[in-house]
Amino acid sequence: NHNAPVVTMQAWVRAGTTTEQEFIGSGISHFTEHMLFKGTETRDVGQIGQEVKEAGGTTNAYTGYDRTVYFITFHSDYFDKSLDILSDVLMNSVFDPVEVERERDVIVKEIKMNRDDPFRRLYTRAQTTAYAVHPYGNPVIGYENLLRNLTREDLLTYYKRLYVPNNMTFIVVGDFDMD
């Protein structure tokens, strides 16, 4: 679609609450999502955000029960840059130890905010009741005690297991040359 000079790319990774295996209930999928824009083998902590900002782009992500979705939107002149950034974070994230602890604290605050939100509490109770013996009964964000026990090595193990090309769907829409 060449009506506007904008391109959005999405990467859907089959990584969510249902894929956490030995880490079930820890929210490791959500934790991994938080870590992916925090540095790669070629980009330092903060560099990704700076590159995106300088080019006028946006990035975001979300985690669900069955997937984690990353997206990046740029002016179409920056197609190559957006593709490079998104592929770099998906395939080359380093999980900087300082950033792991920083993001763990951010997620713990999110968990506590959820406890203070009546709608979230009701939703969590409904999920736990409806899916008593199914992974959907665990909160995507994880249980605080299990999240606190995750190590950087656990995150890397999970990342290396699931962040592989045959476990991703890549979508591009907007003003670009399909060739």
C-alpha positions as CSV (number, residue, x, y, z in Angstrom):
1,N,0.0,0.0,0.0
2,H,1.7,3.1,-1.2
3,N,-0.9,5.6,0.0
4,A,1.3,6.8,2.9
5,P,5.1,6.6,3.3
6,V,4.9,4.3,6.3
7,V,6.0,0.7,6.9
8,T,5.1,-1.5,9.9
9,M,6.8,-4.8,10.6
10,Q,5.7,-7.4,13.1
11,A,7.3,-10.5,14.3
12,W,5.0,-13.0,16.0
13,V,6.9,-15.4,18.1
14,R,5.2,-18.6,19.4
15,A,6.3,-17.8,23.0
16,G,3.7,-17.2,25.7
17,T,2.3,-18.7,28.9
18,T,1.6,-22.0,27.1
19,T,5.2,-22.4,26.0
20,E,7.0,-21.8,29.3
21,Q,7.5,-25.5,30.1
22,E,9.8,-25.7,33.1
23,F,9.3,-22.0,33.8
24,I,5.5,-22.2,33.8
25,G,3.9,-19.5,35.9
26,S,7.1,-17.3,36.0
27,G,6.1,-15.0,33.2
28,I,9.4,-15.7,31.4
29,S,7.8,-14.9,28.1
30,H,6.8,-11.5,29.3
31,F,10.2,-11.0,30.9
32,T,11.9,-11.9,27.6
33,E,9.7,-9.4,25.8
34,H,10.9,-6.6,28.2
35,M,14.5,-7.5,27.5
36,L,14.6,-7.6,23.7
37,F,15.1,-3.9,23.1
38,K,17.8,-3.7,25.8
39,G,20.9,-4.3,23.8
40,T,22.2,-6.8,21.2
41,E,25.6,-8.0,20.2
42,T,26.0,-4.9,18.0
43,R,23.9,-2.3,19.8
44,D,24.5,-1.2,23.3
45,V,21.8,-0.6,26.0
46,G,19.9,2.5,25.0
47,Q,21.2,2.5,21.4
48,I,18.2,0.8,19.9
49,G,15.8,3.4,21.4
50,Q,18.0,6.2,20.3
51,E,18.2,4.9,16.7
52,V,14.4,4.5,16.6
53,K,13.9,8.0,18.0
54,E,16.3,9.6,15.6
55,A,14.6,8.1,12.7
56,G,11.1,9.1,13.9
57,G,10.0,5.4,14.4
58,T,8.2,3.6,17.1
59,T,8.5,0.2,18.6
60,N,6.4,-1.8,21.0
61,A,5.5,-5.4,21.9
62,Y,3.0,-7.5,23.9
63,T,2.9,-10.9,25.3
64,G,-0.2,-13.2,25.4
65,Y,-0.9,-16.8,26.3
66,D,0.2,-18.2,23.0
67,R,2.5,-15.5,21.5
68,T,4.7,-12.5,21.9
69,V,4.4,-9.9,19.2
70,Y,7.1,-7.2,18.4
71,F,6.4,-4.4,16.0
72,I,8.3,-1.5,14.6
73,T,6.9,1.4,12.5
74,F,9.0,3.8,10.4
75,H,8.8,6.1,7.5
76,S,9.3,4.0,4.4
77,D,12.7,5.6,3.7
78,Y,13.9,3.7,6.7
79,F,12.7,0.3,5.6
80,D,16.2,-1.2,5.8
81,K,17.0,0.3,9.2
82,S,13.7,-1.0,10.7
83,L,14.3,-4.5,9.3
84,D,17.8,-4.4,10.6
85,I,16.7,-3.3,14.1
86,L,13.9,-5.8,14.4
87,S,15.9,-8.7,13.2
88,D,18.8,-7.7,15.4
89,V,16.7,-7.7,18.6
90,L,15.0,-10.9,17.7
91,M,18.1,-12.9,16.9
92,N,21.0,-11.2,18.8
93,S,19.7,-9.9,22.2
94,V,22.3,-10.2,25.0
95,F,20.3,-9.9,28.2
96,D,22.6,-7.5,29.9
97,P,22.8,-8.5,33.6
98,V,22.1,-5.0,34.9
99,E,19.2,-4.6,32.6
100,V,17.8,-8.0,33.7
101,E,17.6,-6.8,37.3
102,R,16.2,-3.4,36.2
103,E,13.4,-5.0,34.2
104,R,12.7,-7.5,36.9
105,D,12.0,-4.6,39.2
106,V,9.7,-3.0,36.5
107,I,7.7,-6.2,36.1
108,V,7.4,-6.6,39.9
109,K,5.9,-3.1,40.0
110,E,3.5,-4.1,37.2
111,I,2.5,-7.2,39.2
112,K,1.8,-5.1,42.2
113,M,-0.2,-2.6,40.2
114,N,-2.3,-5.4,38.8
115,R,-3.1,-6.5,42.4
116,D,-4.4,-3.0,43.1
117,D,-6.7,-3.0,40.0
118,P,-10.1,-4.5,40.8
119,F,-10.7,-5.5,37.1
120,R,-7.3,-7.2,36.8
121,R,-7.9,-9.0,40.1
122,L,-11.3,-10.2,38.8
123,Y,-9.9,-11.3,35.4
124,T,-7.0,-13.2,37.1
125,R,-9.5,-14.9,39.4
126,A,-11.7,-15.9,36.5
127,Q,-8.7,-17.2,34.5
128,T,-7.4,-19.2,37.5
129,T,-10.9,-20.7,38.1
130,A,-11.7,-21.4,34.5
131,Y,-8.3,-22.9,33.6
132,A,-7.4,-24.7,36.9
133,V,-5.3,-27.3,35.1
134,H,-4.3,-25.4,32.0
135,P,-1.5,-22.9,31.4
136,Y,-4.1,-20.2,30.7
137,G,-4.7,-20.3,34.4
138,N,-1.4,-18.6,35.0
139,P,-1.0,-14.9,34.6
140,V,1.0,-13.8,31.5
141,I,2.9,-11.4,33.7
142,G,3.8,-14.3,36.1
143,Y,3.7,-14.9,39.8
144,E,6.1,-12.6,41.7
145,N,7.8,-15.4,43.6
146,L,8.6,-17.4,40.4
147,L,9.6,-14.3,38.5
148,R,12.1,-13.3,41.3
149,N,13.7,-16.8,41.0
150,L,14.4,-16.5,37.2
151,T,18.1,-16.1,36.3
152,R,19.7,-14.5,33.3
153,E,20.7,-18.0,32.3
154,D,17.0,-19.1,32.4
155,L,16.1,-16.2,30.2
156,L,18.8,-17.1,27.7
157,T,17.8,-20.7,27.7
158,Y,14.2,-19.8,26.9
159,Y,15.2,-17.2,24.3
160,K,17.5,-19.6,22.5
161,R,14.8,-22.3,22.5
162,L,12.0,-20.2,21.1
163,Y,13.5,-17.2,19.3
164,V,14.3,-19.2,16.2
165,P,13.1,-18.6,12.6
166,N,10.8,-21.6,12.4
167,N,9.0,-20.4,15.5
168,M,8.2,-16.9,14.1
169,T,5.9,-15.3,11.7
170,F,7.1,-12.1,10.0
171,I,4.6,-9.6,8.7
172,V,5.3,-6.4,6.7
173,V,2.6,-3.9,5.6
174,G,2.8,-0.4,4.1
175,D,4.8,1.5,1.5
176,F,7.6,-0.9,0.4
177,D,8.8,-2.8,-2.6
178,M,7.7,-6.4,-2.2
179,D,10.7,-7.6,-4.2
